[in-house]
Amino acid sequence: MTTNGRLLLVGCGKMGGAMLEGWLASGTAPDDVVVIEPGAGQAAAIARLGVRTVAATDEVPADFRPDIVILAVKPQVMDGVVAGLVAHAGHACFLSIAAGKRIDGFETVLGSGTAIVRAMPNTPAAIKRGMIVLTANAHADAGQRAAAERLCAAVGDIVWIEDEELMDAVTALSGSGPAYVFHLVECMAKAGEAAGLPAEVAMQLARTTVSGAGELLRQSPEEASALRRNVTSPGGTTAAALDVLMAEDGLERLMTAAIAAAAKRSRELA
């Protein structure tokens, strides 16, 4: 058995699939994984990886005793799915990557003594560049926390928080954050068009500028504010643009309002 133990992955969509590929690439044996995935197309793709797949919770082989159950289904169907997994609550740690689903909700279904880790990943996990934030209940011991961390680290960077209430802010910032960046690219490209550039050129410039700046930010030891100042000559073109973006009603105010709205919606979904 690999150091991750036996894994039962429930749901293998984009995020679940990215995580599965990351686990296999980091040394998890296919025989140590069972996937519950009702979609025929997804099931066929999973089978090609050498991993067993079943269509429903009651089809998990009786001799398969998972150490960790990873819940990767949509929040809207989570409650019904979890109800079919109660038999594993006595021995397995449950790792949820569903937005807005609180630990106490899982405890209600699985039992208050069940070890539960809640994770909030984001879509760059698909290219192993995700940001995953974790929190756990008191019943998840050090070994289970470490195992959950290893599983999530296969697709990105890890941060632990002790206060689950902060997960709404996490969801709003890093969970939804990639969409904000993609919209920034859209806006930059449209602004480039308005300035006279052909649409395809404007989009190429916007995409490459944002992705390149992100990579520079990742690799540089300097703070984002320092990198911004490095690009900004007094009285120059960048300074003229930043006068608009950094105005009182500029980007910071918009982003603060956007993240507050997302955090509010996350609380409503709980």
Residue pairs with C-beta under 8 A, 6 or more apart in sequence:
1 29
1 32
2 27
2 28
2 29
2 32
3 27
3 147
3 150
4 23
4 28
4 32
4 67
4 68
4 147
4 150
4 151
5 32
5 66
5 67
5 68
5 147
6 32
6 33
6 34
6 64
6 65
6 66
6 67
6 68
7 23
7 28
7 32
7 33
7 34
7 66
7 67
7 68
7 69
7 70
7 151
8 33
8 34
8 35
8 36
8 60
8 64
8 66
8 68
8 69
8 70
8 85
8 88
8 92
9 16
9 19
9 20
9 33
9 34
9 35
9 36
9 70
9 72
10 16
10 35
10 36
10 57
10 69
10 70
10 71
10 72
10 73
10 81
10 85
11 36
11 37
11 71
11 72
11 73
11 74
11 81
12 20
12 35
12 37
12 39
12 42
12 46
12 53
12 72
13 42
13 72
13 73
14 123
14 126
15 72
15 97
15 121
15 123
15 125
15 126
16 35
16 70
16 72
16 97
17 42
17 45
17 46
18 125
18 126
18 128
18 130
18 155
19 70
19 72
19 97
19 121
19 125
19 151
19 152
19 154
19 155
20 33
20 35
20 46
20 49
20 51
21 49
22 125
22 128
22 154
22 155
23 33
23 151
23 154
24 30
24 33
24 49
24 51
25 154
26 150
26 154
30 49
30 50
30 51
30 52
31 50
31 52
33 51
33 52
34 51
34 52
34 53
34 54
34 60
34 61
34 64
34 66
35 43
35 46
35 51
35 52
35 53
35 54
36 53
36 54
36 55
36 56
36 57
36 59
36 60
37 43
37 46
37 53
37 54
37 55
38 55
38 56
43 53
43 55
46 53
47 53
52 61
54 60
54 61
56 84
57 81
57 84
57 85
58 84
65 88
65 91
65 92
66 88
66 92
67 91
67 92
67 93
67 147
68 92
68 93
68 94
68 95
68 144
68 147
68 148
68 151
69 85
69 88
69 92
69 93
69 94
69 95
70 95
70 96
70 97
70 151
71 78
71 81
71 82
71 94
71 95
71 96
71 97
71 98
72 97
72 98
73 81
73 98
74 98
75 98
75 99
75 100
75 101
75 269
78 96
78 98
78 101
79 105
79 109
82 106
82 109
82 110
83 109
85 94
85 110
86 109
86 110
86 111
88 94
89 110
89 111
89 114
92 115
93 115
93 116
93 117
93 140
93 144
93 147
93 148
94 106
94 110
94 114
94 115
94 116
94 117
95 116
95 117
95 118
95 119
95 148
95 151
95 152
96 106
96 116
96 117
96 118
96 119
97 119
97 120
97 121
99 120
99 171
99 175
99 266
99 269
100 171
100 266
100 269
100 270
101 118
101 270
102 118
102 164
102 270
103 116
103 118
103 135
103 136
103 137
103 164
105 270
106 114
106 116
107 114
107 116
107 137
110 116
113 139
114 137
114 139
115 136
115 137
115 139
115 140
115 141
115 144
116 136
116 137
116 139
116 140
117 134
117 135
117 136
117 137
117 140
117 144
117 145
117 148
118 134
118 135
118 136
118 164
118 167
119 132
119 133
119 134
119 148
119 152
120 132
120 133
120 167
120 170
120 171
120 174
120 175
121 130
121 131
121 132
121 152
121 155
121 156
121 175
122 130
122 131
122 132
122 156
122 174
122 175
122 176
122 177
122 178
123 130
123 178
124 130
124 131
124 156
124 178
125 132
125 155
125 156
126 155
128 154
128 155
128 156
129 156
130 155
130 156
130 157
131 156
131 157
131 159
131 174
131 177
132 152
132 153
132 155
132 156
132 157
132 158
132 159
133 158
133 159
133 160
133 161
133 167
133 170
133 174
134 145
134 148
134 149
134 152
134 158
134 159
134 160
134 161
135 160
135 161
135 162
135 163
135 164
135 166
135 167
136 144
136 145
136 148
140 148
145 160
149 158
149 160
152 158
161 167
161 170
167 266
168 263
168 264
168 266
168 267
168 270
169 259
169 263
171 262
171 263
171 266
172 259
172 260
172 261
172 262
172 263
172 266
173 259
176 262
180 255
180 258
181 210
181 214
184 210
185 203
185 206
185 207
185 210
186 206
188 202
188 205
188 206
188 209
188 210
189 199
189 202
189 203
189 205
189 206
189 207
190 202
191 202
192 201
192 202
192 203
192 205
192 206
193 199
193 202
197 205
216 227
217 224
217 227
220 227
222 230
228 242
231 238
232 238
232 239
232 242
233 239
244 250
245 251
246 252
